[in-house]
Every structure is written in structure tokens, then in C-alpha cells.
């Protein structure tokens, strides 16, 4: 998760292009990581519902906690991706 590079007024065209390329790469990376966290969240939600094989209370609780953690991770990556996209 990388913050976008902010264009500086005196960095020149090469610096601006470098920042744009860096922001584009970070956008792609954060988007992929956000999608991975989303997939993990959905799998953990199924576990929390008891639909993923482990129907014990501890297994369902773990699934719910993991889903919540994945949602936080997903939100962080989506926010970083949005910031990087705006910095391109």
C-alpha cells in the first residue's frame, strides 16, 4: 500500500512521468491486493455462516473475525488504489 507521489512544481517532465508510472504501478498492485482481500473475506463469511466445512462455534467465530479483518484490509487497499489513480 503506497501513497501516491505528489507532483512537485520544479521536478520537470521526467519526474512527472516517473511519478505517474509509479502511481500507475501502485494502483494496479493495490487493486489486485484489494481483490484478494475481498475474495478471502467472502470465503471467511461462508465459514462464519457454517457453509465451509467447519461448523464448530470456534470455526465460525474465526471465520467472522477473519472476514472483518479482510474487510479492513480490502478498504485500505481500495483507498490507496483510489489515491494512486488520482495521482496518475
N, C-alpha and C positions, 0 to 999 in steps of 0.2 A: 504494500500500500504506500504509494508515493504521492506527496503533494505536488501539484503542478509547478513547473518552473515559471516564475513571473518574469515577463519581459522587462528588461531594464532599458531605459531610454538611450543609453550610449553603447549598447552591446553590438550593434551593427547587424547586417543581414545574415551573416554566417551564424552568429549567436542566436538570432531569432529562429532560423531554420533548425539549428541544433535543439533548441528548446521545444520546438513543435514536434520534431521527430521523437524526442524523449517523452513528451507528453502523450503522443500517439501510442508509443510502446507501453507506457504505464497504463493508459486507458484500456488497451487490449488485455494486458495482464490482470488488471483489477476486474474487468468484465468476466474473464474466464474464472478467476478465483471466486467471484460473487456467484456465478452459476454453479460452481462446485459446492459452495456452501448451501445454496438453495436445494440442490439435489440431496445433499446429506440431511438437511432439515426435513425434507419430505419423507425420507426413509425413517428418520427418527420419530416423526409424527405417527407413522404407521406402527412403529414399535410401541409408542405410547398408547395407541389405541388397542394394542394386543393383536395386531394383524401381521406381525413379523416373526412369529415363531415363539418368542419369549413372552409368555403371558403372565409371568410372575409379577407381583407388585413391584419388586425391586427392578426388574427388567423394564417394566412400563414407566416407572419413575425415572430411570436412567434415560430412556428414550425421550421423555418430556424435557428433562434438563438439557440433554444434548441438542434437542430441537431449538430450545430457547437460545442456547449458545451459538448455534449455527445461524439463527436469525440475526443475532447481533453482528456476527462476522459478515454475513451477507450484506447487511445495511452499511457497514463500514466500507466494504469494497465497492458497493454501488455508489456511495457518496464520493469516494476517491475517484472512481471512474468518471463520474459526472464532472468533478472539478478538473480532471485532466482533459476531458473532452472540450470543456470551455476554454482551456489554455492552449488548444491546438491552433 
